[in-house]
Structures are given as C-alpha cells and as structure tokens.
C-alpha cells in the first residue's frame, strides 16, 4: 500500500479536462502517484491515461452511483490521499500541502473552508441583517441539500452548524469513512425517500442531499472528523470569481496565489472551436449562464490558456474528430437557446 497519492474521478465526457489536469500535476510533481477512479461509461481498455485505474471494489462500495465514486478514495491503495474532480487544474507546486497531509495524524479531512471562521459563519446564518446572510443560506441549499428535509431526516443534525465544503477537492486518509458508514446512510436515505417523500431513490436523486457533496458533508459532521483548511498551499479558486486573465507563465513559474482552478458550475474549457477566444461572446448564449454575464468581457474562459497549454502538451491531444464533435454539440445548444429566446420575445410581444 502506497503512503500517499492522488485520485481523480473522470469519465469520457470530461477526458479533455482530466488529461490536462494530470499533465499539470506532473509539471510540478513528475513522480506523484495518480490513480483514476472510473466514472460513468469508462472503458478500461479504451482511455487516454498512462496511470493506474482503480480496481472496482466489491461489497456495498460497488453499488455507489457513478457521481458518488469519490467515496472509493476511502478504500483505495493510498494510506493518505488528495482527491480531485476532473474539472480542476493544478496551478502551482503542492509540495507544502503534500507534506502537511503526510504528517497529519489520526482521522482528518482537508477541504476548502468557505467562510473565514466559525464565528463569521454563525453570524451570517443567524443574523438576518448580516451582509452575507442570504449568501450563507443559499450556500447551504446549493452545497449541502434541503435544510428542512435534512432536519426531518436526522433530528440531531443541524445543516447550519458549519459551512458546507465543496467536495471537488479534499484530502483524507484511508478508512476514515467505511463501507458500513456508507451503507447505513444509504439505507436510511432510501427509507426516507420511500416513507416520507413517497418516491423511489436513485443515486441521481437530489431532493434531500446535494449529491455526493451533501453526503460527504453529512458524514464528516456525524463522524466528527476534524476539518482542516486547504489554504494557503492547497486551496482552489473558483473560475466564477476570476476577474483577470490567468497566464501560462504565471502558472509555470509558480506565481499564482492559488493552487487549483475549479470550473464547477461555470463555463469551462472544451475542445469546441466555439470555445476559442474569437467566439467568447457566444458562450452565454450556448450555455445560458445568465448569472455570469461578466464573462462576455473576458478575452477567454477563465483558465482557458492554461488548460490549452497542458492539453496541447498532452500525450492524448484533441483530435479533429474531438473538436468537430464538441463544436457540433455547441452549435445544437446555440440553436436551442436562440429558438427559446425567439419564442420568449414573440410571446412577450403578443
């Protein structure tokens, strides 16, 4: 069993992201062990990676939905690990973070702490006049799940007890969440859906928990796992908050003030020709990101040049087939968006 390594969950739809992520990690750490957690549609005999692919576990682990396979990290070959979603990219050396994780004793989980401290969080959630009250309440719903239903699900659980963390980047050690922990939670969740919500549970159900992120937050709280901050040597910067162009030179020379870019929920790089800077003005139409209109003024999707650099250098670069297929998908989305906007204008005029 290796002492430390990195897990990346990926599937064919985001190979263009995870392959660049791996290359970015190896730029700073050529010898770091990386293991792929295979997602939905992953074919073990047909993929672009020269890294180990995690063997499918037995027992209850195997039944986890594809989006919840990040939990497989807790039973994988690394005693301590860093987990990364595919829609991230490394922007600097992680040596200090690796040292912190390897030196950490006992049970733990490193995550990006969203609020400065617990007192700030408590003030934001309890004081309606607090400047971040609405944002904190919204983050619980978006990052954890339905607070009202969660209170029914577990009377001893307070969804507002601490700020939810994003599960796209976290670090921990093997076995701090067990197969028995997950099975017990799953059985309770299935029962809640059947008896309270009167619905059939599937792994894509999100009426209670916000997917794997909500479940991980819940288990960390219930198991009383110490949460440590990835900042200042392992935290990510959400692409939606990037206001300046991120340059390749800054990244390669380890000058950026964050260690990852995370494209969660916002426009992300893709092989499409319509993703090139020349067509940036089309992106809000293609993906309907009405909340991110400020992207229209950007010369490119935040982090695009960085992703493109590592993609071009990849052993599995974008082929013309990849680019045409992605462009075709963008054109179809654009056509649907324009039709919908046209109908909305016509209905408004009548």
SULLIN-V284718 format. One record per residue. N is the residue number from 1. RES is the residue in three letters. NEAR is the number of other C-alpha atoms within 10 Angstrom. Layout:
N;RES;NEAR / N;RES;NEAR
This chain:
1;UNK;7 / 2;UNK;11 / 3;UNK;13 / 4;UNK;19 / 5;UNK;18 / 6;UNK;19 / 7;UNK;25 / 8;UNK;26 / 9;UNK;26 / 10;UNK;27 / 11;UNK;21 / 12;UNK;17 / 13;UNK;12 / 14;UNK;15 / 15;UNK;19 / 16;UNK;25 / 17;UNK;26 / 18;UNK;26 / 19;UNK;23 / 20;UNK;28 / 21;UNK;26 / 22;UNK;25 / 23;UNK;21 / 24;UNK;28 / 25;UNK;21 / 26;UNK;16 / 27;UNK;16 / 28;UNK;19 / 29;UNK;14 / 30;UNK;11 / 31;UNK;9 / 32;UNK;12 / 33;UNK;17 / 34;UNK;23 / 35;UNK;23 / 36;UNK;23 / 37;UNK;25 / 38;UNK;21 / 39;UNK;20 / 40;UNK;14 / 41;UNK;11 / 42;UNK;15 / 43;UNK;11 / 44;UNK;11 / 45;UNK;6 / 46;UNK;8 / 47;UNK;13 / 48;UNK;15 / 49;UNK;16 / 50;UNK;13 / 51;UNK;11 / 52;UNK;12 / 53;UNK;16 / 54;UNK;19 / 55;UNK;14 / 56;UNK;12 / 57;UNK;12 / 58;UNK;8 / 59;UNK;10 / 60;UNK;12 / 61;UNK;19 / 62;UNK;12 / 63;UNK;13 / 64;UNK;18 / 65;UNK;16 / 66;UNK;19 / 67;UNK;17 / 68;UNK;19 / 69;UNK;20 / 70;UNK;26 / 71;UNK;20 / 72;UNK;22 / 73;UNK;28 / 74;UNK;22 / 75;UNK;17 / 76;UNK;22 / 77;UNK;17 / 78;UNK;22 / 79;UNK;18 / 80;UNK;25 / 81;UNK;27 / 82;UNK;23 / 83;UNK;24 / 84;UNK;25 / 85;UNK;23 / 86;UNK;26 / 87;UNK;23 / 88;UNK;29 / 89;UNK;27 / 90;UNK;26 / 91;UNK;30 / 92;UNK;24 / 93;UNK;24 / 94;UNK;19 / 95;UNK;12 / 96;UNK;11 / 97;UNK;20 / 98;UNK;19 / 99;UNK;11 / 100;UNK;15 / 101;UNK;20 / 102;UNK;16 / 103;UNK;10 / 104;UNK;14 / 105;UNK;9 / 106;UNK;10 / 107;UNK;16 / 108;UNK;19 / 109;UNK;20 / 110;UNK;24 / 111;UNK;23 / 112;UNK;22 / 113;UNK;19 / 114;UNK;15 / 115;UNK;16 / 116;UNK;9 / 117;UNK;11 / 118;UNK;13 / 119;UNK;10 / 120;UNK;13 / 121;UNK;19 / 122;UNK;17 / 123;UNK;16 / 124;UNK;20 / 125;UNK;22 / 126;UNK;13 / 127;UNK;12 / 128;UNK;12 / 129;UNK;11 / 130;UNK;14 / 131;UNK;11 / 132;UNK;16 / 133;UNK;18 / 134;UNK;14 / 135;UNK;12 / 136;UNK;23 / 137;UNK;18 / 138;UNK;13 / 139;UNK;17 / 140;UNK;21 / 141;UNK;18 / 142;UNK;15 / 143;UNK;20 / 144;UNK;28 / 145;UNK;24 / 146;UNK;18 / 147;UNK;18 / 148;UNK;11 / 149;UNK;16 / 150;UNK;19 / 151;UNK;13 / 152;UNK;13 / 153;UNK;17 / 154;UNK;11 / 155;UNK;8 / 156;UNK;10 / 157;UNK;15 / 158;UNK;13 / 159;UNK;23 / 160;UNK;17 / 161;UNK;12 / 162;UNK;19 / 163;UNK;24 / 164;UNK;27 / 165;UNK;23 / 166;UNK;19 / 167;UNK;21 / 168;UNK;22 / 169;UNK;22 / 170;UNK;22 / 171;UNK;26 / 172;UNK;27 / 173;UNK;26 / 174;UNK;18 / 175;UNK;14 / 176;UNK;17 / 177;UNK;21 / 178;UNK;14 / 179;UNK;16 / 180;UNK;11 / 181;UNK;13 / 182;UNK;18 / 183;UNK;16 / 184;UNK;10 / 185;UNK;14 / 186;UNK;17 / 187;UNK;10 / 188;UNK;13 / 189;UNK;16 / 190;UNK;17 / 191;UNK;17 / 192;UNK;19 / 193;UNK;18 / 194;UNK;12 / 195;UNK;11 / 196;UNK;12 / 197;UNK;14 / 198;UNK;10 / 199;UNK;13 / 200;UNK;12 / 201;UNK;17 / 202;UNK;10 / 203;UNK;15 / 204;UNK;13 / 205;UNK;13 / 206;UNK;15 / 207;UNK;14 / 208;UNK;22 / 209;UNK;23 / 210;UNK;20 / 211;UNK;20 / 212;UNK;24 / 213;UNK;21 / 214;UNK;24 / 215;UNK;21 / 216;UNK;23 / 217;UNK;22 / 218;UNK;21 / 219;UNK;15 / 220;UNK;16 / 221;UNK;18 / 222;UNK;12 / 223;UNK;12 / 224;UNK;11 / 225;UNK;17 / 226;UNK;12 / 227;UNK;18 / 228;UNK;15 / 229;UNK;16 / 230;UNK;21 / 231;UNK;15 / 232;UNK;13 / 233;UNK;19 / 234;UNK;27 / 235;UNK;23 / 236;UNK;24 / 237;UNK;17 / 238;UNK;17 / 239;UNK;20 / 240;UNK;20 / 241;UNK;9 / 242;UNK;15 / 243;UNK;12 / 244;UNK;10 / 245;UNK;15 / 246;UNK;19 / 247;UNK;15 / 248;UNK;19 / 249;UNK;11 / 250;UNK;14 / 251;UNK;20 / 252;UNK;16 / 253;UNK;12 / 254;UNK;16 / 255;UNK;14 / 256;UNK;17 / 257;UNK;15 / 258;UNK;20 / 259;UNK;25 / 260;UNK;24 / 261;UNK;23 / 262;UNK;25 / 263;UNK;24 / 264;UNK;16 / 265;UNK;11 / 266;UNK;17 / 267;UNK;21 / 268;UNK;19 / 269;UNK;21 / 270;UNK;23 / 271;UNK;22 / 272;UNK;19 / 273;UNK;16 / 274;UNK;20 / 275;UNK;23 / 276;UNK;17 / 277;UNK;15 / 278;UNK;11 / 279;UNK;13 / 280;UNK;18 / 281;UNK;18 / 282;UNK;16 / 283;UNK;20 / 284;UNK;19 / 285;UNK;18 / 286;UNK;20 / 287;UNK;14 / 288;UNK;15 / 289;UNK;15 / 290;UNK;10 / 291;UNK;10 / 292;UNK;13 / 293;UNK;13 / 294;UNK;12 / 295;UNK;22 / 296;UNK;15 / 297;UNK;10 / 298;UNK;16 / 299;UNK;16 / 300;UNK;21 / 301;UNK;25 / 302;UNK;27 / 303;UNK;23 / 304;UNK;21 / 305;UNK;18 / 306;UNK;24 / 307;UNK;25 / 308;UNK;21 / 309;UNK;14 / 310;UNK;22 / 311;UNK;23 / 312;UNK;12 / 313;UNK;12 / 314;UNK;18 / 315;UNK;14 / 316;UNK;16 / 317;UNK;17 / 318;UNK;16 / 319;UNK;10 / 320;UNK;11 / 321;UNK;10 / 322;UNK;15 / 323;UNK;17 / 324;UNK;14 / 325;UNK;15 / 326;UNK;17 / 327;UNK;18 / 328;UNK;15 / 329;UNK;14 / 330;UNK;22 / 331;UNK;15 / 332;UNK;12 / 333;UNK;16 / 334;UNK;19 / 335;UNK;14 / 336;UNK;14 / 337;UNK;17 / 338;UNK;14 / 339;UNK;12 / 340;UNK;12 / 341;UNK;13 / 342;UNK;12 / 343;UNK;12 / 344;UNK;11 / 345;UNK;11 / 346;UNK;10 / 347;UNK;9 / 348;UNK;8 / 349;UNK;7 / 350;UNK;5
